[in-house]
Amino acid sequence: MTSAPDGAAGHAGSSMRNVTIHVAKTQLSRLIEAVLSGEDVVISKGDKPVVRLVPIPQGQFVFGVVEPEALGAGPDFLSPMDEDELAAWEGRR
Protein backbone atom coordinates (compact mmCIF):
# COMPACT_ATOMS: atom_id res chain seq x y z
CA MET A 1 0.00 0.00 0.00
CA THR A 2 1.07 3.52 -0.65
CA SER A 3 0.29 6.67 1.26
CA ALA A 4 -1.82 9.27 -0.44
CA PRO A 5 -1.10 12.97 0.17
CA ASP A 6 -4.23 13.37 2.34
CA GLY A 7 -3.07 10.70 4.79
CA ALA A 8 -5.14 7.93 3.23
CA ALA A 9 -3.60 4.63 2.23
CA GLY A 10 -4.54 2.99 -1.05
CA HIS A 11 -3.37 0.48 -3.63
CA ALA A 12 -0.94 1.89 -6.17
CA GLY A 13 -2.65 2.33 -9.53
CA SER A 14 -6.17 1.58 -8.29
CA SER A 15 -9.11 3.77 -7.42
CA MET A 16 -9.60 2.33 -3.92
CA ARG A 17 -8.83 4.41 -0.88
CA ASN A 18 -8.50 2.88 2.58
CA VAL A 19 -8.62 5.42 5.42
CA THR A 20 -8.70 5.30 9.19
CA ILE A 21 -11.67 6.57 11.18
CA HIS A 22 -9.64 9.62 12.24
CA VAL A 23 -8.83 10.52 8.62
CA ALA A 24 -12.47 9.92 7.62
CA LYS A 25 -13.67 12.34 10.32
CA THR A 26 -11.25 15.06 9.30
CA GLN A 27 -11.52 14.56 5.52
CA LEU A 28 -15.19 13.58 5.12
CA SER A 29 -15.99 16.22 2.47
CA ARG A 30 -13.03 15.11 0.31
CA LEU A 31 -13.95 11.45 0.73
CA ILE A 32 -17.54 12.14 -0.33
CA GLU A 33 -16.30 13.93 -3.43
CA ALA A 34 -13.98 10.99 -4.18
CA VAL A 35 -16.87 8.53 -3.89
CA LEU A 36 -19.10 10.69 -6.09
CA SER A 37 -16.38 10.72 -8.76
CA GLY A 38 -16.21 6.90 -8.79
CA GLU A 39 -13.52 6.08 -6.24
CA ASP A 40 -14.01 3.30 -3.67
CA VAL A 41 -13.50 4.47 -0.09
CA VAL A 42 -13.17 1.99 2.77
CA ILE A 43 -12.95 3.15 6.39
CA SER A 44 -10.90 0.97 8.71
CA LYS A 45 -10.69 0.63 12.46
CA GLY A 46 -7.01 -0.03 12.96
CA ASP A 47 -6.07 -2.57 10.28
CA LYS A 48 -9.60 -3.98 9.93
CA PRO A 49 -11.89 -2.55 7.19
CA VAL A 50 -15.31 -1.87 8.74
CA VAL A 51 -17.37 0.24 6.31
CA ARG A 52 -17.45 1.28 2.67
CA LEU A 53 -18.74 4.65 1.48
CA VAL A 54 -21.06 4.29 -1.49
CA PRO A 55 -22.99 6.90 -3.45
CA ILE A 56 -26.78 6.86 -3.50
CA PRO A 57 -27.96 6.63 -7.12
CA GLN A 58 -29.64 9.93 -7.97
CA GLY A 59 -33.18 10.03 -9.28
CA GLN A 60 -34.28 6.70 -7.81
CA PHE A 61 -35.74 7.93 -4.52
CA VAL A 62 -38.86 10.07 -4.64
CA PHE A 63 -40.71 10.42 -1.35
CA GLY A 64 -44.42 11.10 -1.13
CA VAL A 65 -45.20 11.03 -4.83
CA VAL A 66 -47.80 8.57 -6.11
CA GLU A 67 -49.60 8.79 -9.41
CA PRO A 68 -53.23 9.66 -8.61
CA GLU A 69 -54.60 6.94 -10.89
CA ALA A 70 -52.58 4.31 -8.97
CA LEU A 71 -54.76 4.85 -5.90
CA GLY A 72 -58.16 4.60 -7.56
CA ALA A 73 -61.25 6.54 -6.57
CA GLY A 74 -61.29 5.45 -2.93
CA PRO A 75 -64.30 5.51 -0.62
CA ASP A 76 -66.52 8.52 -0.16
CA PHE A 77 -66.56 8.83 3.63
CA LEU A 78 -69.18 11.57 3.60
CA SER A 79 -71.82 9.73 1.60
CA PRO A 80 -74.73 8.27 3.58
CA MET A 81 -74.71 4.52 4.25
CA ASP A 82 -77.40 2.35 2.78
CA GLU A 83 -79.76 0.66 5.29
CA ASP A 84 -78.00 -2.76 5.26
CA GLU A 85 -74.55 -1.24 5.90
CA LEU A 86 -75.95 0.98 8.69
CA ALA A 87 -77.62 -2.02 10.30
CA ALA A 88 -74.33 -3.95 10.22
CA TRP A 89 -72.48 -1.07 11.89
CA GLU A 90 -75.14 -0.74 14.56
CA GLY A 91 -75.21 -4.48 15.24
CA ARG A 92 -78.85 -4.89 14.17
CA ARG A 93 -78.00 -7.62 11.74
Secondary structure, DSSP 8 states (H G I E B T S, - for coil): -EE-TTS-EE-TTSSEEEEEHHHHHHSHHHHHHHHHTT-EEEEEETTEEEEEE----TTS---S---HHHH-S---TTS---HHHHHHHHT--
